[in-house]
Amino acid sequence: MTAVLTGHEHQLVHQMDAVDELLTRTADPHHRRILLNFRQHVLLEVAGRHHEFLTPAMMAAEPVYRLSEGRAGIVLSGLEEIGRFYDEVRRAEALVLWTTALRPAVADWGFAAEAWFHRQLPGRFLARAGADVDDPAATYLVSCRAAFIWPYDEQGRLEGEHVYEDPGSVATRKLTPAEVITPGRAAELLAPVIAAHPGPG
């Protein structure tokens, strides 16, 4: 018997539904490669399998990430630096992220979307970043609106991520233990979703 998903687990599993629906209406081969690349990239990232997309088949030789959070921002250049970033992110215990209300669009140059971006983070991680949390031992959900602009090359490989978060929309809530999704649980839930499409190749 299939276990019933919690609310957040359902959001995690179904975060690419809008992309899947767009794929059903997209015939252009280049656009389909972009959509499949985006889909697999996001799901593999959330599942902690980032080494599977840091490859010449899915990413251009010199990708550039521009990640903006409020007034702060970072720029990452090249596969090696981006790989180190993902490794550091995975070390943040209990970190799981997903999107809801995703509105995607695809064009010859790449992919764009707006969505609600949710991050599950340990309280101690937020406290170190200067956030006012009442329980460093608890897990918190930080949500905000964000825009995603991802350029792709002619082979449908990712050239970079441009992510812009709306600081005015940020909301933080302490989760109950029953609401927390562990990284291992996220990987388990997403494995069949990742396998549902063969990828961008």
N, C-alpha and C positions, 0 to 999 in steps of 0.2 A: 504493500500500500504506500502510495506516495505521500511523504510528509507535507503538511500544510505550511506554506511559506509565511513568515511574518511580513508586516507591511514593508519594512525596509528591505528584506530579502526579495520580495516581489519587485520592488523598484530596481534593485540591483540586477536581477535576472532579465527584466524587461526594458532596460535602459536603451537598447538598440532597436526597439520595435519600430520607431519612426524611420530609421535607416533601412530596416528590412522592408518596410512598406514602400519607401522610395525606390529600392532596388526592383520591386515588382513593376514599377512604372518607367524604369530606365533601360533603354535599349543600347545607347551609345557605349561601345566597349571600353573606351577610355574613362568615361564617367563611372562605369561599373567597377573598373579597377580601383578608382579613387575611393568609392564607397566601401568596397570590400576591404581595402587597406585601412581606412579609418575605423571600420567596425572591428576588425581583428586587432588593430593597434590598441584601441581603448580597452577591449575586453581582456587582452593579454596583460596590459598594464595593471588593470584592477585585480587580476588573478595572480599578480606577482611573477609573471613570466615575460618580463621585458626583454630578456636576452633573445627571445624568439623573434622580436621585430627589429632588433638592432642588427640588421643584416642587409647586405647589398640588394637582396630581392625586395625588401620593403622600404628601405630608406636610401636617400641620395648620399653621395660620398661625404658631403660637408653640410649636414643639416644645421639649422640655427633655431634655437628656441628663444622666444621672447615671452616671459611670463610676468604679468603685472598683477599685483595684489594691493589694492588701495593706491597709495602713493609710492609704494615700493615695487621694485621690479628686478628681475635678473635676466641676463642673456647667457645662453649656453651655446658653445660652438663645437661642432664635430662629434662623431660617434663616441669617442673616448670620454669626453667631458660629460656628455649626456648620459652615458652609461654609469659614470660615477654618481651623478645626481640621482638616478633611479635606485642605485644601491643604497645611498644614504636615506632616501625616502622610505625604502623597505625596512630600514632599521628602526623606524619609529613604530614601536609596538602598538598594535591595534589599529594602525592606519588602514582604512578602507575608504574608497571614494566611488561615487557614481553620479549620474545625472538623471534629472527628470524633466518632463515637458520640453524635450529636445525638438527644435525646429530646424531641420537640416536643408542645405541647398548644395548642389554640385554644379561645377562649370569646368571648362577646359583648363583653367588655371589651378583649380583645386576645390577645397571644401570649406563651407562656412556654416555656422550654426549659432543659435542662442539657446540657453538652457538654464535650469537651476542646477548648480554644482554643489554637491554635498560631500563633506569630508568628515569621517569619524576619526577623532584624535584623542589621545590620552590627555588628561588634565594637566599633567606635569609638563607635557610638550607645549601646551598653550601658555602655561605660566612662564616658562622659559622665554617664550616669544613676547611676553609683556601683557598677556591677556589677564583680565580679572576673573579668576575661577575660584569657586568656594571649596572645591575638593580636588586636589591634584591627583588623587588616586582613582577618580572616576573617569569615565569616557564621555566625551562630548561630541555633539553633532554640530558642525559649522556649515551653514548653507548660505549661498548668495547667487545672484544672477551673474552669468558670465557669457562672453562672446568668444567663439573659437574660430580662428581664421588659419587654415592649414594649406599652404601652397604645395603643389605636387609637380613633379617633372613630367616629361613627355612619356615616360615609361610607367607612370602611375605610382612613383615612389615618393614618399614624404620628404619634402625639402625643409620643413620646420613646423613648429607650433607657435602661433601667436595667440595667447590667451589673456583676455582682459576681464577682470572681475569688477563688479559694481560695488564699491564700498558702502554705498547707502542702503544696500539690500541685505547686508550681512546679519544673520541671526544665529545665535548660539544657544544650545539647549543641552542640559545634562541628560544622558541616557540612563535608563534602568538597565541592570545586568541582562535582563531578558531581551532587550533591544539590540544589544551589541552583537555585531557580526565580526567574528574573528577572521584574520587573513586566510586561515586554512579553510574555513567555511565558505568564504567568498570564492576561493579557487575551486572548491568542490561544486558549488552551485553553477559556476560559469563554464566548467569544462564541457558540458554538452551544448551550451550556447555557442561556444567558440567552434565546436566541431560541426555546427549546423550548416556552415558555409565553408567551402574549400579554401578560402583566402583569396588574396589578390593576384595570385599567379596565373 
